[in-house]
Every structure is written in structure tokens, then in C-alpha cells.
Amino acid sequence: MAKRKRLLTATMADGYVKTIGPTSLPLTHYWRIVAHLGGGRTEVFWGHAKSLREANSKRVPLADAAKARGWERFDFEVVELVEG
């Protein structure tokens, strides 16, 4: 039996809305890194995960990545995906 496809939505604190799908994967959380490069420039990295723990594991290497890439700072956010 085929799994049912779902549309998932993540709403970030700044009002940004990301829609994922249709997907049959068991995704539960969306994560986003906003890297501040200096001079008002930013770069955004994002992804989705099957658990809060998996999403939060992206935070672990960030300090080293920021230093290696010369980022001034970064913001990391995780929000729950909502079906709808």
C-alpha cells in the first residue's frame, strides 16, 4: 500500500513560511541557518529532519563552520512542521 502524500508547512519566527511536499517521508521539523557574512550580506542554509533531535544535531558543528567560513555571526532556528 502506498503511503499518503502530505504537504508540510513551517512558519519561522520572522514570518517566513516554507512549504515542503507533497511527501510521504516522516518529516517532523524544519531547520534554518542564516549566516551573516558582513557588509549586510547573508546566506541561508535549510533542511528538514525526521526528529527534533536530528534537527538540533545541525547546531553542533556550526561554531566551527562559522569560524572556517569567516561568518560574522549566524542564527539557527528549528520549528515543527505542520500538515496542511
N, C-alpha and C positions, 0 to 999 in steps of 0.2 A: 504494500500500500504506500503510495507517495505521500510524503509529508506536505502539510498545508503551507503554502507560501504566505508570508506576513510582511506588512510594511511596518518598519520601526522608526520612531522619531525620538531625537534627542534635542532638548532645549537647554542651551547653555545659560549661565547667569547673565551674560551680556545681551541676551535676547536672540542670539544666533540659533537657527533651527536647522538640523541636519536630518534628512530622511534617508534611511537605508532600506533597500529591498526593491522588489519583493525577494525574500529569502526564506529558506527553510532551516537555516542554521540556528542553533540555540543561543543567539547573542543576547546579552543582558545589559551591557554597559558600553558607553562611547567615551573615548578619552581624546583630549586635545592638548597640544603643547604649542604655545605662542612664544617664539624665540625673538627677543628684541636684539637686533643686530647693531644698533647705533644709527645716528642720523635720521631717526624716525622710521627706519625700515624694520619690517617684521617678516618672519617666515612661520608658516603654520604646518604642523605635523599632526595627523589624526589617525585614529583607528577604532576598532571595536573589539570587544572581548566577550568570552563566554562566562566570565565571572568578575565580581568586583576585585577579587584577589589578583586575577590575571591583569586587569586594567591598572591596578595600583603598582604592579611589578614594573611598569614602564617608568615609574618615577625613580627607581633605584639608580640607573646609570646616567641620569640627567645632569648631575653636577659635573661629572667628568666630561660628558658630551659638550656642555656649555663652555667649559674651560678650553677644550680641544678646538672648538669651532670659533672661539672668540666672542661669544654672545655676551652682551652687557648683563642680561638677566633673562628669565623665562617664567612663564605662567603655565601651570599644569592643572587641568581640570578633568574630573570624571563625573559623568551623570548617567543615570539609569535610562535605558531605552524603554519607550512606551509603545505598545502595539496600538496601531490606529491609523 
